[in-house]
Amino acid sequence: MTPNAWFDSWFAAHRRRSGFRVARIAFDRLVGWGFDPGAGTLTHDSGRFFSVEGLRVEAGDEVGTWEQPILVQREIGILGIVVREFDGVLHFLMQAKLEPGNTGAVRLSPTVQATRSNYTGVHQGRAIPYIEHFVAPRSGRLLVDGLQSERSSWFLRKRNRHMVVEAVGEVAAHQDFCWLTLGQLRRLLLRDNTLSMEACSVLSCLPGSAPSEGGRPRHGISEVLGVLCEVKARHEVGQHRIPLASVTSWRRLDDEISRTDGRFFKVIAAEVYADSREILHWTQPLLAPAPGGVAVLLTRRFAGVRHVLLHARVEAGSLDVAEFGPTVQCTPSNYRDLPVHRRPRFLELALSAAPERILYDTVQSEEGARFHHAESRYRIIDVADELDDVPDDFVWVTAGQIARLLTYGYHLNMQARTLVAALHALA
């Protein structure tokens, strides 16, 4: 097993020598990217990677209608972890990965985190290490293989293939890679901005990782699925791609696309210099959300069994109307001028919990390949014996039921999957 002290030294060294320089630039300095003269869509010259387009969302009277920029990427990315046993203990091959939008640059990430454009060489960069374990013809035993959603507030119907492959034979750890046990990874989940959300998302899908508590859940799995189905049936959501240049309440300046009131997020342009990436210099757009996001799971016991409160939520880019998210998922500053009844349910409880009720509290950030300093505070809060009754779009579920939902795909969003991994780390 890799000693914890050795890992800490290795990871700190990677952060010290990350060699990333990122600067905001004007859109007209982007190389290989440009705005369509008609619709105003921001695209790469190759037609690959992602584009920034306009989206009109029509979700009925209860949720409303709005327009926003949205990232569109048709490719299904691979988030894959190679595992193998050492002395009877399963180890995970993790990567110290540099991304331009990260605070602090380096995160501990899956073995492979790549789109088809990356691993087929569209960017003409270096080959992706270990990709042979995840694309056909491959060897090894699949432990996890399923499609899960990306961040549906910012991506339109984006999916990633989550894979865990037990390798056959020796697999050497290259310079930027390290073998760690599941216990060590869970220890790192208790730190700010160390384990990437992509790694958390894959680990949440690992079979047998949910804590076993016995006892009966408050609701059967059919009831849980019924809550999500009811929300999907109640909302007829229309997603209409529209010209980026005509998105209501948004404006394009020389160096950003932003709302006129400054809320939600911006699209910016960045110039990047990197010492250890497939490409050493490039420019690209990045989505920069408003700071101070929160993602919170409320938890309590029913008949001695730990439950968490999920929220079936509609998001702009959802593949199928809605998914389960955390109890609370928002950026509070976006709602500070609204009356209490129009703010996200349970927000005040999530922000004002007594310290002894907070079981988990870290700052984690979205991946930095397309998002800039997208940090949120992730919390798990024990509400003791409160909240017996909750609104119809919320439901109490056990860790075992969550594990079952994850096998279906498109049932838990990215933020919920990150908190599920954190919940496992607390067991």
C-alpha positions in Angstrom: 0.0 0.0 0.0 1.2 3.5 -0.8 2.0 5.1 2.6 -0.2 8.2 3.4 2.9 10.3 4.1 4.5 9.4 0.8 1.3 10.2 -1.1 1.0 13.6 0.7 4.5 14.5 -0.3 4.0 13.2 -3.9 0.8 15.2 -4.3 2.2 18.4 -2.8 5.1 18.1 -5.2 2.8 17.9 -8.2 0.9 21.0 -6.9 4.2 22.9 -6.5 5.4 22.2 -10.0 2.1 22.3 -11.8 3.4 25.0 -14.1 0.0 26.3 -15.1 -0.4 29.9 -16.2 -4.0 31.0 -17.0 -5.0 34.5 -18.1 -8.4 35.9 -19.2 -8.3 37.3 -22.7 -10.7 39.0 -25.1 -12.8 36.7 -27.3 -11.0 38.0 -30.4 -7.7 36.5 -29.1 -9.1 32.9 -29.1 -7.2 30.7 -31.5 -9.2 28.0 -33.2 -12.5 29.3 -31.7 -14.9 31.9 -33.1 -18.5 33.2 -33.1 -20.8 32.2 -35.9 -21.6 35.5 -37.7 -25.3 34.6 -37.8 -26.4 32.8 -34.6 -23.5 34.0 -32.6 -22.7 30.4 -31.5 -19.1 30.0 -30.1 -17.5 26.9 -31.6 -14.2 25.3 -32.3 -13.0 25.4 -35.9 -12.9 21.5 -36.0 -16.5 21.3 -35.0 -15.4 19.1 -32.1 -14.9 19.7 -28.4 -17.9 21.8 -27.2 -19.9 24.8 -28.3 -21.6 27.6 -26.4 -25.1 28.1 -27.7 -28.4 29.6 -26.6 -31.2 27.7 -25.0 -34.8 28.5 -24.2 -36.3 26.3 -21.5 -40.1 26.0 -21.2 -41.0 24.2 -18.0 -44.6 25.2 -17.3 -46.1 27.6 -14.8 -44.6 25.9 -11.7 -41.0 26.2 -12.9 -41.3 28.9 -15.6 -39.6 29.8 -18.9 -36.1 31.2 -19.2 -33.2 31.6 -21.7 -29.5 31.1 -21.0 -26.2 30.1 -22.7 -25.6 26.4 -22.6 -22.6 24.2 -23.3 -23.3 21.6 -26.0 -21.0 18.6 -26.4 -22.3 15.6 -28.2 -19.4 13.3 -27.4 -19.7 10.8 -24.5 -16.6 11.2 -22.4 -14.9 8.4 -20.5 -14.3 8.6 -16.8 -12.4 5.4 -16.1 -10.4 4.0 -13.2 -8.0 1.1 -13.5 -8.0 -1.2 -10.4 -6.0 -4.2 -9.3 -5.2 -6.1 -6.2 -2.0 -5.9 -4.2 -1.7 -8.4 -1.3 -5.5 -9.0 -1.6 -6.4 -5.3 -1.3 -8.0 -3.5 -4.2 -6.1 -0.4 -5.3 -7.2 2.4 -7.6 -4.8 4.0 -10.1 -5.4 7.8 -9.7 -4.0 10.7 -11.7 -2.7 14.0 -10.5 -4.4 16.0 -13.2 -3.9 19.6 -14.3 -6.8 21.6 -15.6 -6.8 25.3 -16.3 -10.0 26.2 -14.5 -9.1 24.6 -11.2 -8.2 26.6 -8.1 -4.8 25.3 -7.3 -4.6 23.5 -10.7 -4.1 19.9 -9.6 -6.8 17.4 -8.6 -6.6 13.6 -8.0 -8.7 12.3 -10.9 -9.7 9.1 -12.6 -7.0 7.1 -14.5 -8.6 8.3 -17.7 -10.8 11.4 -18.1 -11.2 12.1 -21.8 -13.6 12.8 -24.6 -13.5 11.0 -27.9 -11.8 14.1 -29.4 -9.0 13.7 -26.7 -8.3 10.0 -27.2 -8.7 9.9 -31.0 -6.2 12.8 -31.4 -8.4 15.6 -32.8 -6.3 18.1 -30.7 -3.1 16.5 -32.0 -1.7 16.3 -28.5 0.0 13.5 -26.6 -1.5 10.1 -26.4 -3.9 9.4 -23.4 -2.1 7.0 -21.0 -4.0 3.8 -20.1 -6.8 4.5 -22.6 -6.4 0.9 -23.9 -8.1 -0.4 -20.7 -11.3 1.4 -21.6 -11.8 1.2 -25.4 -12.3 -1.9 -27.5 -10.7 -4.3 -27.8 -9.8 -4.2 -24.1 -8.8 -6.8 -21.5 -9.7 -6.8 -17.9 -12.9 -7.3 -15.9 -15.6 -4.5 -15.9 -16.7 -3.6 -12.3 -18.6 -0.5 -13.3 -19.9 0.5 -16.8 -22.7 2.9 -17.1 -23.7 6.3 -18.4 -24.3 9.2 -16.0 -25.2 12.8 -16.5 -23.0 15.8 -16.5 -23.9 19.1 -14.8 -27.3 19.7 -16.3 -27.6 23.4 -15.4 -24.7 24.2 -17.7 -24.6 21.3 -20.2 -27.3 20.2 -22.7 -28.0 16.5 -22.3 -24.3 15.7 -21.7 -23.3 12.2 -20.6 -20.1 10.5 -19.4 -19.4 6.8 -19.4 -18.3 5.7 -15.9 -16.0 2.7 -15.9 -14.0 0.8 -13.4 -11.8 -2.0 -14.9 -9.9 -4.6 -13.0 -6.7 -5.0 -15.0 -5.1 -8.3 -16.0 -1.4 -8.5 -15.3 1.1 -5.8 -14.3 0.2 -2.1 -14.7 3.0 0.4 -14.0 2.1 3.7 -12.4 3.6 6.5 -14.6 5.0 9.7 -13.1 1.7 11.5 -12.6 -0.2 8.4 -11.4 -0.4 6.7 -8.0 -2.0 3.5 -6.6 -4.3 4.1 -3.6 -6.8 2.0 -1.6 -10.5 2.9 -1.3 -9.9 3.8 2.3 -7.2 6.2 1.3 -9.4 7.8 -1.3 -12.2 8.3 1.3 -9.7 9.9 3.6 -8.9 12.4 0.9 -12.6 13.2 0.4 -12.5 14.8 3.8 -10.1 17.5 2.4 -10.9 20.5 0.4 -10.3 20.4 -3.4 -8.2 17.3 -3.4 -10.3 14.5 -5.0 -12.0 15.6 -8.2 -15.7 15.4 -8.6 -15.2 13.1 -11.6 -13.4 10.7 -9.3 -16.1 11.0 -6.7 -18.8 10.3 -9.3 -17.1 7.1 -10.5 -16.5 5.9 -6.9 -20.1 6.5 -6.0 -21.1 3.9 -8.6 -18.7 1.2 -7.2 -20.7 -2.0 -6.3 -20.6 -2.8 -2.6 -19.3 0.6 -1.5 -22.6 1.6 0.2 -22.6 1.1 4.0 -24.8 -1.7 5.1 -27.1 -0.8 8.0 -29.9 -3.4 7.9 -33.4 -2.4 8.9 -36.2 -1.2 6.7 -36.2 1.9 4.5 -38.9 4.5 5.1 -40.1 4.1 1.5 -39.9 1.1 -0.9 -37.9 1.6 -4.1 -41.1 1.8 -6.1 -42.2 4.8 -4.0 -38.8 6.4 -4.4 -38.9 6.0 -8.2 -42.5 7.2 -8.1 -41.4 10.6 -6.7 -39.1 11.1 -9.7 -41.6 9.9 -12.2 -44.3 12.2 -10.8 -42.0 15.2 -11.3 -41.2 14.1 -14.8 -44.8 13.7 -15.6 -45.9 17.0 -14.1 -43.4 19.1 -16.0 -43.5 19.2 -19.8 -40.1 20.6 -20.4 -39.2 22.0 -23.8 -35.5 22.6 -24.6 -35.1 24.8 -27.7 -31.7 25.7 -29.0 -31.7 29.4 -30.1 -29.1 31.8 -31.4 -26.7 32.8 -28.7 -26.9 36.3 -29.9 -30.6 36.6 -29.0 -30.6 35.1 -25.5 -32.8 37.4 -23.4 -31.2 39.2 -20.4 -27.7 38.2 -21.5 -25.1 40.3 -23.2 -21.8 39.7 -25.0 -18.9 42.0 -24.1 -15.3 41.9 -25.4 -14.2 39.4 -22.8 -17.4 37.8 -21.4 -20.9 36.7 -22.0 -22.9 37.5 -18.8 -26.4 38.3 -17.5 -27.2 42.0 -17.2 -27.7 41.5 -13.5 -24.5 39.6 -13.0 -26.2 36.4 -11.6 -25.7 32.7 -12.3 -22.5 32.5 -14.5 -20.3 34.0 -17.2 -18.6 32.6 -20.2 -15.1 33.9 -20.5 -12.0 33.3 -22.7 -8.7 32.1 -21.3 -5.1 31.6 -22.5 -3.3 28.6 -21.0 0.3 27.6 -20.7 0.9 24.1 -19.2 4.1 22.2 -18.6 2.6 18.7 -18.5 -0.5 18.4 -20.6 -1.2 16.8 -24.0 -0.9 20.3 -25.4 1.4 22.9 -23.8 -0.3 26.1 -25.0 -3.9 26.8 -26.1 -6.8 29.2 -25.7 -10.4 28.2 -25.0 -13.7 29.4 -23.5 -14.5 28.6 -19.9 -17.8 28.8 -18.0 -17.3 30.8 -14.7 -20.2 30.4 -12.2 -21.1 32.9 -9.5 -19.1 32.1 -6.4 -20.4 30.6 -3.2 -22.4 27.6 -4.4 -23.7 25.0 -1.9 -24.7 21.4 -2.2 -26.2 19.9 1.0 -27.7 16.6 2.0 -29.9 16.5 5.0 -29.8 13.2 6.9 -31.6 11.5 9.8 -32.4 8.0 11.1 -35.8 6.3 10.8 -36.1 3.2 13.0 -32.3 3.3 13.4 -31.5 3.3 9.7 -29.6 6.3 8.2 -31.6 8.1 5.4 -30.8 11.1 3.2 -33.2 13.6 1.7 -33.1 13.8 -2.1 -34.8 16.4 -4.3 -36.2 15.6 -7.7 -35.2 18.7 -9.6 -35.7 20.0 -13.1 -32.6 21.5 -14.7 -32.1 23.3 -18.0 -30.0 20.6 -19.8 -31.5 17.4 -18.2 -31.7 14.4 -20.6 -35.0 13.3 -19.2 -36.6 16.3 -17.5 -35.4 15.7 -13.9 -33.0 13.8 -11.7 -32.5 13.4 -8.0 -30.2 16.1 -6.6 -29.1 16.9 -3.1 -31.6 18.4 -0.6 -30.2 21.9 -1.5 -28.3 22.8 -4.6 -27.9 26.4 -5.4 -25.8 29.6 -5.2 -27.5 31.6 -2.4 -26.4 35.0 -3.8 -28.7 34.3 -6.8 -31.7 34.4 -4.5 -30.8 36.9 -1.9 -33.2 39.6 -3.2 -36.2 37.2 -3.4 -38.7 36.6 -0.6 -38.2 33.5 1.5 -41.0 31.5 -0.1 -39.3 31.8 -3.5 -35.9 30.6 -2.3 -34.8 26.9 -2.5 -36.6 24.8 0.1 -34.5 24.0 3.2 -31.8 26.6 2.2 -31.9 28.4 5.6 -31.6 25.1 7.5 -28.7 24.1 5.3 -26.8 27.4 5.9 -27.5 27.9 9.6 -27.0 24.4 11.0 -25.4 24.1 14.4 -21.7 22.9 14.1 -22.5 19.7 16.0 -25.0 18.8 13.4 -22.6 19.1 10.4 -21.2 15.6 9.6 -19.3 16.7 6.5 -18.2 20.1 5.3 -15.7 20.6 2.5 -15.1 22.8 -0.5 -15.1 20.9 -3.8 -14.8 22.2 -7.3 -16.2 21.2 -10.7 -13.8 19.9 -13.3 -11.5 22.6 -14.7 -11.4 21.7 -18.3 -14.5 23.8 -19.1 -15.3 25.5 -15.8 -13.4 28.3 -14.1 -13.0 28.3 -10.3 -16.4 26.5 -10.0 -16.3 25.9 -6.2 -19.1 24.8 -4.0 -19.4 24.0 -0.3 -20.5 20.4 0.2 -22.3 19.5 3.4 -24.0 16.6 5.1 -26.2 17.8 8.0 -27.9 15.6 10.6 -31.4 17.0 11.4 -32.0 14.5 14.2 -35.8 13.7 14.4 -36.9 16.7 12.3 -38.6 16.7 8.9 -40.9 13.6 9.2 -43.0 15.1 6.4 -41.4 16.7 3.3 -42.8 18.2 0.0 -43.8 15.8 -2.7 -40.7 16.4 -4.8 -38.4 15.3 -1.9 -37.9 11.7 -0.6 -36.0 10.0 2.2 -33.8 7.2 0.9 -31.2 4.8 2.3 -27.6 4.3 1.0 -28.7 0.9 -0.3 -31.5 2.5 -2.3 -29.1 5.1 -3.7 -26.8 2.3 -4.9 -29.7 0.8 -6.8 -30.6 4.1 -8.4 -27.1 4.5 -9.6 -27.2 1.3 -11.5 -30.0 2.7 -13.7 -28.2 5.9 -14.9 -29.7 9.4 -15.1 -31.3 9.1 -11.7 -28.8 11.1 -9.5 -27.1 14.2 -10.7 -23.4 15.0 -10.4 -23.7 16.9 -7.1 -25.7 14.1 -5.5 -23.2 11.5 -6.6 -20.4 13.6 -5.1 -22.2 13.7 -1.8 -23.0 9.9 -2.0 -19.2 9.3 -2.2 -18.8 11.6 0.9 -21.5 9.7 2.7 -19.6 6.4 2.1 -16.5 8.1 3.5 -18.3 8.8 6.8 -19.3 5.2 7.3 
